Amino acid sequence: MTLVTLNRRTRQSVLLLQLDGKTPNLALMRLAAWHKSRGDAVAFRNAPNRTGVNRSLDDRDYSRVYGSLIFQASRPLAEHAQRVWPNIELGGTGWNISERLPSEVEACRPDYTLYPSYSHSLGFPQRGCRLHCPFCVVPRKEGANHAVATIADIWRGEPHPRNILLLDNDFFGQPHWRDRIDEIQTGGFRVSWNQGFNVRLIGDEEAAAIASVGYYDDQFKVRRLYTAWDNRKDEARLFRNLEALVLHGVKPDQIMVYLLVAYWDGPRITSDDHYRREKLREFGCRPYPMPFVRTAETVGFQRWVVGAYDKRVSWAEWVRASYRPEKLGDGDPTPALF
């Protein structure tokens, strides 16, 4: 987002559009805080489709409109927003990975009033990543690992729960991760490593640290850790460190492992994808396929695994059922436990 007129002093009417993502959008929250500090009137709209983007009868003629998108797949919606709102300023990883919020906006504490039903706190203790995976934009967007905030900086304070949703991709790549773990422990915080952590790059010390805190899913309802297995060549160190987590008290079923599929060998499901799924099932983890290219086959594979149909229905049967549980021969669409 260029925000070319940030220094104007006249009061403005501002519209913020969240074009994708289920998690509260930090960039829009900081923009809201910055504009409100100047006395501007701010309206927010969750707009994941054209209906949300389109003008309504009670829309004013907004002097500033911002749209934020995380995913490349949302670009057609963003382009539609440009037609509806010719003065819109678009930003986010899905639009331009090189743009940043101005420093004076980035410094604002997020305005959580955009999401009145959201009670948790979210943010980045660090940015950047040690790896340079060809399918990931994080190193290009954020550069090398660097600390940006403490847990105390991220927490909203009383009376909000001490639930911290961590949005960084390489928590243990920062030099001060031990301090952050100490903050979590001594402050009685519960955390969700929502974007996962590089299990390939942790060691015994990191595994012990993870097991020592209250880790949860992004809703803070069940115990959950998130990580990924993108490449079969990482098998040895991945399982070595999964075993370290279990040794320190993490249950295998509490670990969700994202599986990159439809990338290395084109937009199809391969024996490699089945191999990684089977290995994780044997270990007791929860595999979660993430198709790089979404086709009927790759999305069908995702549905087969996430719904745990792979525990009782062969892939061949699933394909014959057109990847749909209601078309299975037994007529029972109910998935097994994940």
Secondary structure, DSSP 8 states (H G I E B T S, - for coil): ---TTTT--S--EEEEEE-S-SS--HHHHHHHHHHHHTT-EEEEEE-SSHHHHS--TT----SEEEEE---GGGHHHHHHHHHH-TTEEEESTTT-TT----HHHHTS---GGGSTT--SEEE-SEE--S---TT--HHHHH-S-EE---HHHH---TTS-SEEEE--S-GGGSTTHHHHHHHHHHTT-EEEETT---GGG--HHHHHHHHTSEE--TTSSS--EEEEE--GGGHHHHHHHHHHHHHTT--GGGEEEEEEESSTT-SS--HHHHHHHHHHHHHT-EEEEEESS--HHHHHHHHHHHTTGGGTS-HHHHHHTTT-GGGSTT--------
